[in-house]
Amino acid sequence: MSGPDIRRPEAIDAAWLSRALQSSGLDAEVADFTAAPVGSGQIGDSIRFKLTYARGAGPATMVGKFPSADPDSFNTGVMLGNYTREVMFYRHLAGGARIRTPHCLFADVEPATGEFVLLMEDLAPAQQGDQLRGVSLDEAERVIDEAAKLHASHWEDETLDDLPWVSGSRAAPASAASPELVQGLWAAFVDRYNDRLQPKWIDIGARLSTRYPVLGELHRGPRCLTHNDFRPDNMMFGPEAVTTLDWQSFAFGSGAQDVAYFLAGGLSPELRRQHEPRLLDRYLAGLRAHGVEGYSSADLVRDYGRGGFLLFLTAFFAAMVVKRTERGDAMFIQMLGGASQHILDHDALAALG
């Protein structure tokens, strides 16, 4: 039987699922299945498949990820290279990233069109995190430990610079997020959400959007493999482990930025301020336990203090280029508010000049 082609969920049948499982080394034939949406992704659509078998044995359920059915979200995924990037992560980097990720059964992409398929293990009964609810301190500690493992895995690994599908690498094409686009999206965001924005948030956005080109020049410290959308919605919390999903934005960049992105968005400002020093110490200890040397506490504090910029940018940028939903509106406002307070707490705007 030949391997599976790339198709959307509505075109999947039992024969296709059989080919996909067999391509992963399972000697099984699917007799029937049911499919239902799962998760809350903004750029990709996820489907849970429940399988019965005519022959052999395989997973009772698995999750497939596909391009968004919404045209705006789909075009964003193609424009930013998100679909290709995620497939390449599972094909080439997931095995050595140390962080826990779903076991991938099948991954393929057509870079020219953006069509892709990912079939992964179903992580139920683990529960997806919720950006709006946030995380507990225990959950935050577990995530910080995962971040240290991920960042240590490719710390200062210059081979990533040769890969064009790694965001931030020297081989990567110029970002589609031009200064003009960023300024235009910020203006549109303020126009849409003005009655929900605090004046200090608007001041930060005005400064950040006009100084956007400076951001790429700020980090001069060590680089590593980063997730770049490191937040509760992209994590599955089980009793024994945290599994990180959604590798559409991963990069070769600042690990401390992931930490700031997560803590500023996942904890209330009050809780973050109270426990920030201890959590940063925990992260640094984790890096050292996994072999990272020469990165001081002062280095971490400097890089972490500027890490809220990405969360702020992601909040308003994504809000304007993906399908609009009520939950999405609430989530992007929450992210923008958490990022704003982090930026103010760390006087990060001073770094923009």
Beta strands, then each sheet from edge to edge (+ up, - down):
strand 1: 29-38
strand 2: 44-55
strand 3: 61-67
strand 4: 104-110
strand 5: 115-121
strand 6: 127-128
strand 7: 224-226
strand 8: 235-237
strand 9: 242-244
strand 10: 251-253
sheet 1: 1+ 2- 3+ 5- 4+
sheet 2: 6+ 8- 9+
sheet 3: 7+ 10-
end
